[in-house]
C-alpha cells in the first residue's frame, strides 16, 4: 500500500509520522494501544491525543511544549472550547477528513486566538482505530512558536 506523500517540514513531526507508519504496518491505522510513549520520549512534549466523543473532539492528552505555546493547560477540553477563533472550522475539517478517509493530514497554521495571541505552527494528524475500520482517536503532533 502506498502511503500519501505529506509535506512535513519539521523533523520532529516527520519522526512522529514515521513512528505511526511503523505501528500501522499493513492496517489502515494502528490502535491507541500500539502507541507506546516510552518508545518516543523525546517527542512527547510536542504530541497530543484527540479522542472522538460523539460529534466533538476532546484533547485527551497534551504535551508540555504544546500547552506552553498555546498559553495554558488544555488537556480534557474540547477543541471547540479552546479559543481557536477563525481557525476552528478549518481545523475541525482536517480532523473530519482524517477520520472519514482514514489518512494522515499535515498542515501549517498561522492565526490569532480569541484572546488576540498569534500562533504559528506546523501540525500532523494521524488517525488511530481500535477496530481497524473506524477512527476513534488521533495521534497528533504540533511544533510552533507563539508570535504575539
Backbone as CSV, one residue per row, in Angstrom:
resi,resn,N_x,N_y,N_z,CA_x,CA_y,CA_z,C_x,C_y,C_z
1,UNK,0.842,-1.185,0.000,0.000,0.000,0.000,0.882,1.242,0.000
2,UNK,0.651,2.142,-0.937,1.430,3.368,-0.999,0.879,4.383,-0.018
3,UNK,1.773,4.968,0.755,1.372,5.984,1.721,1.353,7.344,1.039
4,UNK,0.476,8.230,1.495,0.433,9.570,0.898,1.730,10.319,1.175
5,UNK,2.139,11.120,0.198,3.299,11.975,0.394,2.829,13.226,1.126
6,UNK,3.291,13.367,2.348,2.895,14.515,3.155,4.008,15.547,3.160
7,UNK,3.630,16.788,3.069,4.596,17.885,3.166,4.818,18.168,4.650
8,UNK,5.859,17.569,5.206,6.190,17.755,6.617,7.585,18.356,6.685
9,UNK,7.672,19.605,7.108,8.959,20.288,7.167,9.714,19.999,8.458
10,UNK,8.997,19.921,9.563,9.656,19.781,10.860,10.156,18.345,11.078
11,UNK,11.426,18.174,11.473,11.962,16.820,11.675,11.293,16.048,12.814
12,UNK,10.829,16.717,13.856,10.120,16.023,14.934,8.802,15.430,14.427
13,UNK,8.087,16.200,13.633,6.822,15.717,13.089,7.055,14.611,12.069
14,UNK,8.136,14.703,11.317,8.479,13.636,10.370,8.754,12.335,11.131
15,UNK,9.450,12.424,12.259,9.718,11.230,13.073,8.434,10.650,13.648
16,UNK,7.508,11.518,14.072,6.225,11.035,14.583,5.460,10.317,13.480
17,UNK,5.474,10.867,12.279,4.811,10.227,11.141,5.448,8.867,10.845
18,UNK,6.767,8.803,10.830,7.463,7.531,10.584,7.127,6.500,11.665
19,UNK,7.022,6.959,12.914,6.647,6.068,14.021,5.234,5.518,13.791
20,UNK,4.299,6.387,13.420,2.930,5.974,13.135,2.897,4.949,12.003
21,UNK,3.656,5.207,10.934,3.717,4.262,9.810,4.211,2.891,10.272
22,UNK,5.233,2.902,11.126,5.767,1.639,11.653,4.684,0.892,12.438
23,UNK,3.957,1.597,13.287,2.906,0.974,14.101,1.706,0.544,13.252
24,UNK,1.442,1.270,12.206,0.322,0.975,11.321,0.553,-0.323,10.556
25,UNK,1.743,-0.508,10.032,2.009,-1.690,9.225,1.061,-1.759,8.048
26,UNK,0.459,-2.906,7.808,-0.457,-3.107,6.684,-1.892,-2.697,7.005
27,UNK,-2.150,-2.300,8.245,-3.510,-1.911,8.652,-3.835,-0.506,8.153
28,UNK,-5.105,-0.136,8.225,-5.495,1.223,7.834,-5.009,2.248,8.842
29,UNK,-4.934,1.854,10.105,-4.450,2.732,11.174,-4.163,1.864,12.395
30,UNK,-3.167,2.233,13.170,-2.912,1.455,14.390,-3.904,1.816,15.487
31,UNK,-4.100,0.919,16.451,-4.924,1.277,17.607,-4.103,2.090,18.613
32,UNK,-4.770,2.799,19.485,-4.101,3.574,20.529,-3.215,2.671,21.370
33,UNK,-3.624,1.441,21.607,-2.856,0.512,22.443,-1.468,0.230,21.888
34,UNK,-1.269,0.425,20.586,0.047,0.184,19.977,1.010,1.363,20.146
35,UNK,0.504,2.496,20.562,1.342,3.685,20.727,1.947,3.643,22.124
36,UNK,3.272,3.512,22.181,3.980,3.365,23.464,4.809,4.618,23.736
37,UNK,4.388,5.445,24.692,5.126,6.669,24.987,6.615,6.442,25.268
38,UNK,6.947,5.306,25.866,8.357,5.053,26.177,9.196,4.809,24.926
39,UNK,8.559,4.628,23.771,9.293,4.470,22.520,9.602,5.809,21.847
40,UNK,8.931,6.873,22.279,9.125,8.192,21.673,9.245,9.291,22.740
41,UNK,10.031,9.080,23.791,10.026,10.045,24.903,10.443,11.460,24.497
42,UNK,11.356,11.591,23.557,11.804,12.925,23.156,10.770,13.669,22.314
43,UNK,9.768,12.970,21.796,8.713,13.623,21.015,7.528,14.052,21.867
44,UNK,7.397,13.484,23.055,6.196,13.685,23.865,5.827,15.141,24.144
45,UNK,6.770,16.061,24.348,6.352,17.447,24.585,5.553,18.057,23.428
46,UNK,5.692,17.498,22.217,5.020,18.032,21.031,3.884,17.141,20.546
47,UNK,3.516,16.139,21.349,2.479,15.186,20.973,1.196,15.485,21.734
48,UNK,0.077,15.262,21.071,-1.210,15.309,21.764,-2.142,14.261,21.182
49,UNK,-3.048,13.797,22.014,-4.054,12.813,21.622,-5.420,13.483,21.624
50,UNK,-6.175,13.223,20.571,-7.530,13.751,20.445,-8.469,12.564,20.316
51,UNK,-9.520,12.545,21.132,-10.500,11.463,21.023,-11.809,12.005,20.475
52,UNK,-12.474,11.152,19.717,-13.780,11.495,19.162,-14.837,11.128,20.202
53,UNK,-15.603,12.128,20.604,-16.670,11.935,21.591,-17.958,12.420,20.935
54,UNK,-18.714,11.482,20.379,-19.909,11.864,19.630,-19.504,12.681,18.415
55,UNK,-20.006,13.892,18.321,-19.675,14.795,17.217,-18.541,15.754,17.573
56,UNK,-18.006,15.642,18.776,-16.982,16.587,19.239,-15.626,15.906,19.370
57,UNK,-14.596,16.733,19.453,-13.225,16.255,19.610,-12.656,16.787,20.917
58,UNK,-12.155,15.858,21.746,-11.628,16.238,23.053,-10.131,15.967,23.115
59,UNK,-9.409,16.906,23.695,-7.972,16.757,23.900,-7.762,15.846,25.100
60,UNK,-7.379,14.636,24.837,-7.223,13.652,25.905,-5.899,13.809,26.640
61,UNK,-4.865,14.194,25.911,-3.531,14.377,26.478,-2.815,15.422,25.640
62,UNK,-2.130,16.364,26.293,-1.442,17.433,25.571,-0.030,17.566,26.121
63,UNK,0.960,17.507,25.225,2.358,17.649,25.618,2.667,19.022,26.189
64,UNK,3.702,19.083,27.004,4.047,20.313,27.722,4.434,21.460,26.790
65,UNK,5.137,21.175,25.712,5.526,22.242,24.783,4.315,22.818,24.059
66,UNK,3.366,21.965,23.734,2.146,22.441,23.077,1.348,23.317,24.029
67,UNK,1.178,22.875,25.260,0.437,23.667,26.250,1.106,25.019,26.469
68,UNK,2.440,25.022,26.542,3.168,26.281,26.742,2.964,27.228,25.564
69,UNK,3.070,26.717,24.355,2.860,27.559,23.167,1.425,28.053,23.088
70,UNK,0.491,27.197,23.492,-0.913,27.571,23.415,-1.273,28.610,24.470
71,UNK,-0.540,28.599,25.576,-0.784,29.590,26.612,-1.456,29.051,27.845
72,UNK,-1.495,27.726,28.020,-2.084,27.145,29.222,-2.492,25.706,28.994
73,UNK,-2.845,25.045,30.071,-3.240,23.636,30.022,-4.580,23.489,29.307
74,UNK,-4.623,22.611,28.335,-5.858,22.387,27.582,-6.279,20.913,27.582
75,UNK,-5.551,20.057,28.298,-5.925,18.650,28.397,-7.339,18.540,28.968
76,UNK,-8.162,17.695,28.349,-9.528,17.476,28.801,-10.548,18.399,28.166
77,UNK,-10.089,19.438,27.475,-11.026,20.369,26.843,-11.372,19.894,25.440
78,UNK,-12.517,20.351,24.969,-12.926,20.085,23.595,-12.311,21.140,22.681
79,UNK,-12.054,20.750,21.431,-11.429,21.692,20.502,-12.275,22.942,20.295
80,UNK,-13.587,22.809,20.419,-14.437,23.985,20.236,-14.498,24.867,21.487
81,UNK,-13.694,24.538,22.510,-13.676,25.327,23.754,-12.360,26.067,23.974
82,UNK,-11.412,25.960,23.055,-10.066,26.460,23.368,-9.683,27.746,22.636
83,UNK,-10.657,28.463,22.095,-10.385,29.781,21.548,-9.639,29.780,20.229
84,UNK,-10.002,28.900,19.325,-9.321,28.837,18.030,-9.764,29.931,17.065
85,UNK,-10.811,30.652,17.406,-11.329,31.754,16.587,-11.577,31.293,15.161
86,UNK,-11.072,32.070,14.179,-11.351,31.764,12.765,-10.698,30.465,12.300
87,UNK,-9.772,29.919,13.067,-9.109,28.663,12.695,-9.931,27.432,13.087
88,UNK,-10.967,27.615,13.897,-11.715,26.455,14.405,-12.349,25.628,13.287
89,UNK,-13.114,26.250,12.403,-13.816,25.491,11.358,-12.843,24.761,10.433
90,UNK,-11.796,25.423,9.913,-10.880,24.671,9.051,-10.104,23.588,9.805
91,UNK,-9.781,23.824,11.067,-9.072,22.802,11.850,-9.962,21.578,12.040
92,UNK,-11.215,21.793,12.385,-12.140,20.678,12.566,-12.337,19.908,11.265
93,UNK,-12.334,20.613,10.136,-12.450,19.943,8.839,-11.287,18.974,8.614
94,UNK,-10.088,19.354,9.036,-8.931,18.469,8.855,-9.083,17.181,9.672
95,UNK,-9.566,17.297,10.902,-9.802,16.099,11.715,-10.883,15.226,11.083
96,UNK,-11.948,15.856,10.611,-13.032,15.089,9.984,-12.545,14.386,8.716
97,UNK,-11.706,15.078,7.939,-11.142,14.455,6.740,-10.297,13.236,7.119
98,UNK,-9.445,13.390,8.117,-8.591,12.288,8.558,-9.437,11.101,9.006
99,UNK,-10.521,11.366,9.741,-11.393,10.291,10.225,-12.168,9.641,9.078
100,UNK,-12.703,10.454,8.209,-13.531,9.946,7.109,-12.704,9.106,6.127
101,UNK,-11.522,9.620,5.748,-10.697,8.948,4.739,-9.658,8.007,5.359
102,UNK,-9.524,8.044,6.671,-8.517,7.284,7.425,-7.132,7.528,6.827
103,UNK,-6.774,8.819,6.782,-5.485,9.247,6.248,-4.856,10.276,7.183
104,UNK,-3.531,10.362,7.178,-2.881,11.436,7.920,-3.071,12.770,7.190
105,UNK,-3.072,13.839,7.965,-3.204,15.184,7.406,-2.114,16.046,8.036
106,UNK,-1.350,16.732,7.193,-0.315,17.652,7.676,-0.655,19.054,7.190
107,UNK,-0.409,20.043,8.038,-0.720,21.421,7.650,0.115,22.405,8.453
108,UNK,0.128,23.642,7.964,0.771,24.744,8.676,-0.298,25.790,8.952
109,UNK,-0.203,26.377,10.149,-1.210,27.334,10.586,-0.555,28.601,11.111
110,UNK,-1.202,29.704,10.838,-0.845,30.985,11.421,-2.176,31.691,11.656
111,UNK,-2.522,31.898,12.917,-3.811,32.505,13.217,-3.755,33.209,14.561
112,UNK,-4.757,34.050,14.794,-4.886,34.750,16.071,-5.972,34.060,16.887
113,UNK,-5.630,33.710,18.128,-6.613,33.121,19.039,-7.633,34.184,19.441
114,UNK,-8.714,33.735,20.054,-9.742,34.676,20.516,-9.191,35.673,21.526
115,UNK,-8.116,35.297,22.250,-7.519,36.225,23.211,-6.552,37.202,22.540
116,UNK,-6.415,37.123,21.209,-5.566,38.049,20.475,-4.138,37.556,20.250
117,UNK,-3.727,36.502,20.931,-2.380,35.975,20.773,-2.252,35.245,19.452
118,UNK,-1.173,35.525,18.711,-0.949,34.887,17.414,-0.140,33.611,17.591
119,UNK,-0.495,32.591,16.824,0.229,31.319,16.829,0.643,30.972,15.405
120,UNK,1.816,30.400,15.290,2.355,29.967,14.011,2.926,28.578,14.246
121,UNK,2.350,27.547,13.610,2.834,26.196,13.875,2.553,25.250,12.721
122,UNK,3.228,24.105,12.772,3.002,23.010,11.843,2.399,21.862,12.640
123,UNK,1.433,21.165,12.028,0.717,20.104,12.742,0.561,18.877,11.849
124,UNK,0.522,17.710,12.499,0.189,16.466,11.802,-0.883,15.735,12.602
125,UNK,-1.878,15.213,11.891,-2.977,14.454,12.477,-2.854,13.026,11.949
126,UNK,-2.729,12.059,12.854,-2.543,10.661,12.482,-3.691,9.833,13.060
127,UNK,-4.518,9.230,12.218,-5.684,8.504,12.727,-5.302,7.225,13.474
128,UNK,-6.105,6.915,14.488,-5.985,5.675,15.251,-7.337,4.970,15.202
129,UNK,-7.306,3.639,15.187,-8.547,2.872,15.093,-8.457,1.631,15.959
130,UNK,-9.374,1.509,16.906,-9.355,0.332,17.776,-9.942,-0.907,17.099
131,UNK,-10.802,-0.712,16.084,-11.412,-1.860,15.423,-10.896,-2.107,14.001
132,UNK,-9.953,-1.286,13.546,-9.407,-1.459,12.207,-10.306,-0.957,11.088
133,UNK,-11.421,-0.295,11.448,-12.360,0.202,10.440,-12.755,1.654,10.648
134,UNK,-12.868,2.043,11.905,-13.380,3.369,12.246,-12.356,4.111,13.093
135,UNK,-12.120,5.357,12.766,-11.207,6.178,13.555,-11.911,6.612,14.833
136,UNK,-11.271,6.360,15.969,-11.855,6.777,17.244,-10.943,7.734,18.013
137,UNK,-9.748,7.949,17.481,-8.784,8.812,18.160,-7.745,9.260,17.136
138,UNK,-6.986,10.310,17.502,-5.900,10.795,16.656,-4.637,10.951,17.495
139,UNK,-3.523,10.519,16.951,-2.198,10.830,17.491,-1.745,12.034,16.691
140,UNK,-1.451,13.131,17.381,-1.114,14.374,16.697,0.198,14.927,17.215
141,UNK,0.805,15.746,16.402,1.993,16.465,16.814,1.902,17.893,16.314
142,UNK,2.451,18.823,17.076,2.465,20.225,16.660,3.738,20.873,17.160
143,UNK,4.379,21.595,16.275,5.587,22.324,16.611,5.391,23.745,16.115
144,UNK,5.600,24.702,16.986,5.393,26.076,16.555,5.924,27.068,17.542
145,UNK,5.578,28.312,17.255,6.058,29.420,18.078,4.950,30.443,18.216
146,UNK,4.649,30.811,19.419,3.747,31.931,19.634,4.435,33.172,19.091
147,UNK,3.709,33.953,18.326,4.333,35.105,17.704,3.791,36.432,18.217
148,UNK,2.966,36.375,19.224,2.474,37.646,19.741,1.531,37.483,20.878
